[in-house]
């Protein structure tokens, strides 16, 4: 690809989001799988941060349980999302990386919602 073609493709890119995947796990401990929807934030630069939205199916519709943002690839990017000992574990790439805000809640349970 020529430098001109690369520049044209870069100029045509839009800022926004794109779907990465949906991972199913029991985030709230009720025995039913919940959906973790992972989106990639499209930037005009090189960064690739992600957004994760975890939904449960309640009363015939999706209900947002939790959402968080990750860093960029090796600098705090999402490595794994899993259930371990009844808790949601978010593993990030890099050293000394952590989530802020709503992520400080260590466990989502039906009891906490009541």
Secondary structure by P-SEA (a helix, b strand, c coil): ccaaaaaaaaaacccccccccccccccccccbbbbbbbbbbbccccbbbbbbbbbbbcccbbbbccccccccccccccccccccccbbbbbbcccccccccccccccccccccc
